[in-house]
Amino acid sequence: MRALILGNDGRLTLGHAPLPAWPGECLIRVTLAGICGTDLHMLEGYAEFTGVPGHEFVGVVEDAPAADAQWIGRRVVGEINVGCGTCERCGSGLKEHCAHRTVVGIRERAGTFAEFLSLPARNLHHVPDHVDDRAAVFAEPVAAACRIVEQVVVKADTRTVVIGDGRLGNLIAQVLATRTSDLVLIGRHEPKLSVARELGIDARTIDGAVPGDYDLVVDATGRPDGLERALELVRPRGTVVLKSTCHGATTMSLWPVPVHEIKIVGSRCGPFSMAVDYLADGAVKTAPLVAAIFPLESYQEAFATARHELKVLLQP
């Protein structure tokens, strides 16, 4: 099959990869795949992954084991973590933290920048007919945004700021806006802030937030200095949710954490069922975020565009 392949040298090329053949899993034809910040960081060495990258997708099940034949022909999105199924963490519902897990396009499993991928049926979620592919492809990042409301109590009066005007920051702001009316999105890029305002979000430049004033601060900058900025904005005994995944190390002062008794919450993958519901009922809107759709052959232009636009999609 045709696929984008990330080599040991960090170069991405278009080539041919073996058809995925994980025993007992479904074979999915990818109709759209999304480029996200993690994919861009992987070109810089994040996760030390080689092979087919990509983890956001919508597709159609082409083949399945006999026990899962009912999935054939259905349009699906899929959870990207595949646990071993036998360890204590998997048994307690924490497959995303299984020590032996594979992760689509990130850890020991081929990703979505290809014509096909493989996932077990238990990872799949049906896409309602009225949700088009351009919206469904956002299921994974919307699920990541939904993870925050599983981890943190967000009330109508919770003073909230999301740092980062990119694709994930926008989606997080939309999800949190369903829980609190006191929310601000801050960023550095006026065109991206304008998109957020069109969606009804109070979006401001980086200087528009008040230091030490927020109950909840979410770092979705994708930058090493994002946490430092978050600690400046959160109030004493407030909560910082860290969503950024960056390659490399950073140096910063952590004294505000114990002095101001700040809670820091790491947040990663989230509930797909909730995400699909948000997309289906229109609570999260994605059309304004899509800047362009490219075929695999135009991957270089696609990745270059993704570095400065909100969302770029690949159509294998």
KOLVEX-742833 format. One record per atom (N, C-alpha, C): residue in three letters; x, y, z negated. Coordinates in steps of 0.05 Angstrom, whole numbers, plus 5000, padded with zeros to 4 digits. Each point is the difference from the previous one (the first is absolute). Example, Ala and Ser with C-alpha at 12.3 -4.5 7.8 and 13.67 -1.06 7.14 Angstrom:
# KOLVEX-742833
Ala526448864844;Ala498250245000;Ala501850245000;Ser499350215014;Ser501650244999;Ser498550224986;
//
This chain:
# KOLVEX-742833
Met501749765000;Met498350245000;Met501750255000;Arg499050225010;Arg501450264999;Arg499950114972;Ala502250124992;Ala500150104972;Ala502250214998;Leu499750184981;Leu502250174992;Leu501749864979;Ile502650005003;Ile501849854983;Ile502050184987;Leu500250004974;Leu501950164985;Leu502449834994;Gly502450085011;Gly502449844997;Gly501650074975;Asn502149854996;Asn501850044977;Asn501350285001;Asp500250115024;Asp501350265003;Asp498150234996;Gly497449944993;Gly498050214996;Gly498850105025;Arg500649885023;Arg498950085025;Arg497449855006;Leu498050145011;Leu497549885008;Leu500049965030;Thr499349765009;Thr500049945028;Thr497449855007;Leu499250025026;Leu497749855010;Leu501149745011;Gly498949784991;Gly501049745010;Gly497949794997;His500949754999;His498249774997;His500549864974;Ala498049944985;Ala500249864975;Ala498349745001;Pro500649804984;Pro498449765000;Pro497250064990;Leu498049855011;Leu497350034990;Leu499949914971;Pro498850154982;Pro499949934972;Pro498749724997;Ala501249844983;Ala499049734997;Ala500249914971;Trp498750154982;Trp499949924972;Trp497949784996;Pro500749774989;Pro498049794996;Pro497650094984;Gly497649925008;Gly497650064985;Gly499150285001;Glu501050165019;Glu499350285002;Glu498550075026;Cys498850245000;Cys498650095024;Cys501850165018;Leu499749965026;Leu501450165020;Leu498350235008;Ile501150244998;Ile498550255005;Ile501250155023;Arg498450085019;Arg500850175022;Arg499850294991;Val502250145000;Val500050284990;Val498950195021;Thr498050154993;Thr498950195019;Thr501150284995;Leu500450084975;Leu501350254993;Leu501849964975;Ala502250144999;Ala501849994977;Ala500850294994;Gly500350064974;Gly500750274992;Gly502950024991;Ile501350225007;Ile502750064991;Ile499750174974;Cys501349914979;Cys499850154974;Cys502850084991;Gly500050154978;Gly502650104989;Gly501949774993;Thr498949784990;Thr501749784993;Thr501549895024;Asp498649985023;Asp501249915025;Asp502350185008;Leu499650264997;Leu502150195006;Leu502449974982;His499549954974;His502249964981;His501549745006;Met498649805011;Met501249755005;Met502250035022;Leu499650195018;Leu502150055020;Leu502650104987;Glu499750104975;Glu502350114985;Glu501149794981;Gly498849765000;Gly501049784983;Gly498349924977;Tyr497750144996;Tyr498249934978;Tyr499149705002;Ala500249864978;Ala499249724997;Ala501849805015;Glu502150115014;Glu501949835014;Glu498749795018;Phe497850095013;Phe498549815017;Phe501049995028;Thr500049765012;Thr500649965028;Thr497749835012;Gly499450055025;Gly497849865013;Gly497950195010;Val497549915001;Val497850165010;Val498850164977;Pro500350275000;Pro498950164978;Pro497050065005;Gly498950174982;Gly497250085003;Gly498249844981;His498150144986;His498249864982;His497150115000;Glu499550215015;Glu497350105003;Glu498849905026;Phe497749885000;Phe498949895025;Phe497049964998;Val498949975024;Val497349885003;Val500349815024;Gly498649784999;Gly500349805022;Gly497749815000;Val500249805018;Val498049805003;Val501249724996;Val498749844984;Val501149734995;Val499749835025;Glu502249905010;Glu500049835024;Glu499949714994;Asp501249924978;Asp500149714993;Asp500249984970;Ala499049774989;Ala500049964971;Ala499949704995;Pro500949924976;Pro499649724992;Pro497149935000;Ala499449745001;Ala497249915002;Ala498450104976;Ala501250014976;Ala498550094977;Ala499350295001;Asp501450165017;Asp499550285002;Asp499050085028;Ala498849815014;Ala499250055028;Ala497950235002;Gln498650054978;Gln498050215001;Gln501250285005;Trp502650034996;Trp501350255005;Trp500650065029;Ile500149795016;Ile500750035028;Ile498150195014;Gly501150205014;Gly498450205015;Gly499250244983;Arg500649994974;Arg499250234983;Arg502250215000;Arg499150254998;Arg501850234998;Arg500850044971;Val502650024994;Val500949994973;Val502250214994;Val500350064975;Val502450124989;Val501049814979;Gly502550054990;Gly501149794982;Gly501850114979;Glu499849884976;Glu501950064978;Glu502749905008;Ile502150164994;Ile502649945011;Ile501749824982;Asn499349964975;Asn501549834982;Asn499049715000;Val501849825005;Val499249715000;Val501649864978;Gly498649944978;Gly501349864978;Gly500449715005;Cys501649874982;Cys500549725003;Cys497549834993;Gly498250114984;Gly497549874993;Gly500349804977;Thr502449964989;Thr500349804979;Thr501250124974;Cys501150245001;Cys501350104976;Cys498050134981;Glu500950084977;Glu498350124980;Glu498850265009;Arg501650165014;Arg499050265010;Arg497849965021;Cys500449825018;Cys497949945020;Cys497549894986;Gly500449834980;Gly497749894986;Gly498450214985;Ser501350224993;Ser498550214985;Ser499250235019;Gly500149955026;Gly499050205019;Gly502050215007;Leu502649964995;Leu502050205005;Leu501949915023;Lys498849915022;Lys501749905022;Lys501950215011;Glu499250264997;Glu501750225011;Glu502550034983;His500149864977;His502550014983;His501249724997;Cys499149815017;Cys501249735000;Cys503050025007;Ala501749884985;Ala502850015005;Ala500849875026;His498349835010;His500649855025;His498250095023;Arg498850244997;Arg498250095021;Arg501550085026;Thr498549985022;Thr500950135024;Thr498150245005;Val501050205014;Val498550245005;Val500150075029;Val497750045013;Val499950055028;Val501850235008;Gly501949955017;Gly501750205011;Gly501950144981;Ile500249884976;Ile501850134979;Ile501849794987;Arg498949764996;Arg501649804985;Arg499549725011;Glu501949905015;Glu500049725009;Glu497549915016;Arg498750195013;Arg497649945016;Arg499750205022;Ala499649905025;Ala499850175023;Ala497650194997;Gly500350245010;Gly498050214996;Gly498250045024;Thr498850245000;Thr497850065018;Thr500750145026;Phe502650075003;Phe500850135025;Phe500649795021;Ala497949845006;Ala500349775018;Ala497249935010;Glu499949825019;Glu497449925011;Glu498449834981;Phe501449854982;Phe498649824982;Phe501450014972;Leu498449934980;Leu501249954973;Leu498449784987;Ser501049904978;Ser498849784985;Ser499550084972;Leu497649924990;Leu499350044972;Leu498149774991;Pro500149934975;Pro498049814990;Pro497250134999;Ala497949845002;Ala497350115001;Ala499350154974;Arg501249924978;Arg499450134974;Arg500950295000;Asn501850085018;Asn500950275002;Asn498450185019;Leu498149885014;Leu498550145021;Leu497450134989;His499350235013;His497550144993;His498750075027;His497449935002;His498550065024;His499550305002;Val500250105025;Val499550285006;Val497150035010;Pro498450164987;Pro497250045009;Pro500050115029;Asp497949925015;Asp499950075028;Asp500150305006;His498950164982;His499950295005;His502550144993;Val502049864989;Val502650124994;Val501949945023;Asp500750215015;Asp501749955024;Asp502949944992;Asp501549915019;Asp502849924995;Asp501750234989;Arg499550245010;Arg501750234992;Arg499550074970;Ala497849924990;Ala499550034971;Ala501049764985;Ala499349765009;Ala500749754986;Ala503049974996;Val501650105018;Val502949974998;Val501150154975;Phe498450174988;Phe500850144976;Phe499449854975;Ala498949765002;Ala499149854976;Ala502349974979;Glu502449935009;Glu502249954981;Glu500850254985;Pro500450235013;Pro500750244984;Pro497750104984;Val497549975009;Val497750084983;Val499849824976;Ala500649745003;Ala500149824977;Ala502150094980;Ala502350095010;Ala502150094983;Ala499150254984;Ala498550175013;Ala498850234987;Ala498049924978;Cys498449805007;Cys498049904981;Cys501349874975;Arg502449915003;Arg501349874977;Arg500350204976;Ile500250265007;Ile500350204979;Ile497650004981;Val497649985011;Val497650014984;Val499549744984;Glu501549795008;Glu500049764983;Glu501850034976;Gln502150165003;Gln502150024980;Gln499550234980;Val498750225010;Val499750244984;Val497150084999;Val499050084977;Val497350104998;Val499950285011;Val498450045021;Val499750265013;Val497150094996;Lys499750214984;Lys497350104995;Lys499450255017;Ala497550094999;Ala499250235016;Ala501650254994;Asp501050034975;Asp501550244993;Asp503049954997;Thr501049775010;Thr502949944998;Thr501550195020;Arg501650184988;Arg501650185017;Arg502149855014;Thr499849995027;Thr501749825016;Thr501450155022;Val502649935004;Val501450105023;Val501449775014;Val499849995026;Val501449815017;Val502350155014;Ile502449914997;Ile502350125013;Ile500749845025;Gly499950145022;Gly500649875026;Gly497750025019;Asp500450145022;Asp497950055019;Asp500049815024;Gly501549784997;Gly500149805021;Gly497649815001;Arg500249795015;Arg497749825004;Arg499149884974;Leu501949904983;Leu499149884975;Leu498950204980;Gly501350234998;Gly499050214983;Gly497250095007;Asn499550025025;Asn497350085010;Asn497949794991;Leu500749745004;Leu498149794993;Leu499649984970;Ile502150044985;Ile499850004971;Ile498150224991;Ala500450245011;Ala498350234993;Ala497149945006;Gln499549885023;Gln497249945007;Gln498849804980;Val501549794993;Val499049804981;Val499550134972;Leu501950154990;Leu499750124974;Leu497850214999;Ala499550135023;Ala497950205002;Ala497249874996;Thr499849745002;Thr497449874994;Thr499649974970;Arg502250054984;Arg499849964971;Arg500250274985;Thr501550195010;Thr500350264987;Thr499650235019;Ser498850214989;Ser499550245016;Ser502350204996;Asp501949944983;Asp502250184994;Asp502649895011;Leu500350035026;Leu502349875014;Leu501350195019;Val502650005001;Val501650165019;Val502049825013;Leu500450045026;Leu502149875016;Leu502050215006;Ile502649954994;Ile502050195008;Ile502149885018;Gly501150165017;Gly502049905019;Gly501550235013;Arg501649935020;Arg501850195013;Arg499350065029;His498049865011;His499550025029;His497250115005;Glu499950245009;Glu497450135004;Glu498149855018;Pro500949885023;Pro498249855017;Pro498749764985;Lys501549874983;Lys498949774985;Lys498150104978;Leu500750224988;Leu498250114980;Leu497450095013;Ser500150105024;Ser497650085014;Ser498149775005;Val501249775007;Val498449755003;Val498649934974;Ala501450024978;Ala498849944974;Ala497750194994;Arg500450265006;Arg497950194995;Arg497549945017;Glu500449925025;Glu497849925017;Glu498349774988;Leu501349844983;Leu498749784987;Leu498950084973;Gly500050264993;Gly498950094976;Gly501850004976;Ile502649965004;Ile501949984978;Ile501350284995;Asp500350074975;Asp501450254993;Asp503049945004;Ala501050095023;Ala502849955007;Ala501650265000;Arg502349994986;Arg501650244997;Arg502949945005;Thr501650215004;Thr502949975003;Thr501149924973;Ile502649935000;Ile501349904976;Ile499950194977;Asp499850265006;Asp500050204979;Asp497250054989;Gly498049865011;Gly497350044991;Gly499149844976;Ala501849854988;Ala499349844976;Ala501250134975;Val498749964978;Val500850124975;Val501649804983;Pro502550064994;Pro501649814984;Pro498749944973;Gly500249754992;Gly499149914974;Gly497050024996;Asp498449985021;Asp497250064998;Asp498149775007;Tyr501149775008;Tyr498349795011;Tyr500049744982;Asp497649894998;Asp499649754985;Asp501349775015;Leu499650015027;Leu500949785017;Leu501650115024;Val502449915004;Val501650085023;Val500849755015;Val499550005026;Val500749775017;Val502250095019;Asp502349864999;Asp502250055018;Asp499749835025;Ala499350125022;Ala499849865026;Ala501850145021;Thr502250114990;Thr501850155018;Thr501749825017;Gly500649764991;Gly501949845014;Gly502850104999;Arg500550184981;Arg502650134997;Arg501249944972;Pro502749984999;Pro501349934974;Pro499450214978;Asp499550255008;Asp499550204979;Asp497050034993;Gly498349825010;Gly497250024995;Gly499349974970;Leu501349814987;Leu499449954972;Leu500850244983;Glu502250125006;Glu500950244986;Glu498050225002;Arg498950045024;Arg497950215004;Arg497549934984;Ala499349745000;Ala497649914986;Ala500350064970;Leu502349954989;Leu500450054971;Leu499950304993;Glu500550175019;Glu499750284996;Glu497150094998;Leu498249855014;Leu497250085003;Leu498249884979;Val500749774989;Val498349864982;Val500050134972;Arg497750004987;Arg499850114973;Arg501249804980;Pro500650094975;Pro500749824979;Pro497949784996;Arg500949764997;Arg498349764997;Arg498349955025;Gly500850115022;Gly498649945026;Gly501249755013;Thr499149945024;Thr500849765014;Thr501150075027;Val502249875007;Val501150025027;Val499849735013;Val498950005024;Val499849755016;Val502150025022;Leu501849815001;Leu502250005020;Leu499349815023;Lys499450125023;Lys499449865024;Lys502349985020;Ser501950174997;Ser502250025020;Ser501849764998;Thr500849895024;Thr502049805002;Thr502250115018;Cys502350044988;Cys502250135015;Cys502549825000;His501550025021;His502549855001;His502250164985;Gly501649854985;Gly502250134986;Gly499450084972;Ala501950124987;Ala499850084972;Ala499750304998;Thr499050094977;Thr499850284995;Thr500750064971;Thr501050244995;Thr500850084973;Thr498150224990;Met499049974977;Met498250214989;Met500049984969;Ser499050214988;Ser499850004971;Ser497349894991;Leu500049814982;Leu497649874991;Leu499150094972;Trp501450204988;Trp499350084973;Trp497150094997;Pro498750125022;Pro497250084996;Pro498149774994;Val500749765008;Val498249774996;Val499649944970;Pro502149964984;Pro499549964972;Pro499250254985;Val501150235007;Val499450244986;Val497150085003;His498949975024;His497250085005;His498249755000;Glu501149774993;Glu498449764998;Glu498349955025;Ile501550005022;Ile498749965026;Ile499949715008;Lys497849915010;Lys499749735009;Lys500649995030;Ile501949825008;Ile500649965028;Ile499049735009;Val498450005021;Val498749755010;Val501049945028;Gly501349785004;Gly500749915027;Gly497649885013;Ser499650065026;Ser497649925014;Ser500649915028;Arg499049775008;Arg500849895026;Arg497549925016;Cys499649745004;Cys497849905016;Cys497450004985;Gly497750025014;Gly497550024986;Gly497849835012;Pro497550054991;Pro497749835006;Pro498950065028;Phe500249805018;Phe499050035027;Phe497050035002;Ser498649864983;Ser497050015001;Ser499150294995;Met501250134980;Met499250274995;Met500850185023;Ala502349965012;Ala500950165022;Ala498249975024;Val499249765007;Val498249965022;Val497350134995;Asp499049994975;Asp497550144993;Asp500350305004;Tyr502250124991;Tyr500450295004;Tyr500050075029;Leu501349845017;Leu500150055029;Leu497249965012;Ala498649804991;Ala497449945011;Ala497950214994;Asp500150114976;Asp497950204993;Asp500950295005;Gly502450035012;Gly500950275007;Gly501150174978;Ala500449884976;Ala501150154978;Ala502950085006;Val501449835015;Val502750075009;Val499950025031;Lys500850235010;Lys499950055029;Lys502850005011;Thr500449855022;Thr502749965011;Thr500450125027;Ala497950065015;Ala500350105028;Ala501850245002;Pro499850204982;Pro501750245002;Pro503049944995;Leu500649774989;Leu502849934994;Leu501549885024;Val498549895019;Val501349855022;Val501050205020;Ala502750015003;Ala501350195019;Ala500349885027;Ala500649745002;Ala500549875025;Ala500049704998;Ile499549875023;Ile500149715002;Ile501949935023;Phe502049834994;Phe502049925020;Phe500049705004;Pro500749915025;Pro500549725004;Pro502849934987;Leu500549744997;Leu502649924988;Leu502350115016;Glu499750015027;Glu502250095017;Glu500950294994;Ser498250154988;Ser500750284994;Ser500750034970;Tyr501149804988;Tyr500550004971;Tyr501950224992;Gln501950075016;Gln501950224993;Gln498550264997;Glu498350065019;Glu498450254998;Glu498149984977;Ala498949764995;Ala498149974978;Ala501350064973;Phe502349884996;Phe501450054974;Phe501050284997;Ala500850135022;Ala500850274998;Ala497750184993;Thr497649945012;Thr497650154994;Thr499149964971;Ala500349764991;Ala499149934972;Ala501650154979;Arg502350105007;Arg501650154980;Arg499050284994;His498250105018;His499050274995;His497050025002;Glu498649795009;Glu497150005002;Glu498849834977;Leu497450034997;Leu498749854978;Leu499949705005;Lys498749925021;Lys499949715005;Lys500349935029;Val501849815005;Val500549905027;Val499449705000;Leu498649915020;Leu499249725002;Leu501449875024;Leu500549744997;Leu501149845022;Leu497849815009;Gln499949955027;Gln497949835011;Gln501549775015;Pro500549784985;Pro501549785012;Pro498649875024;
//
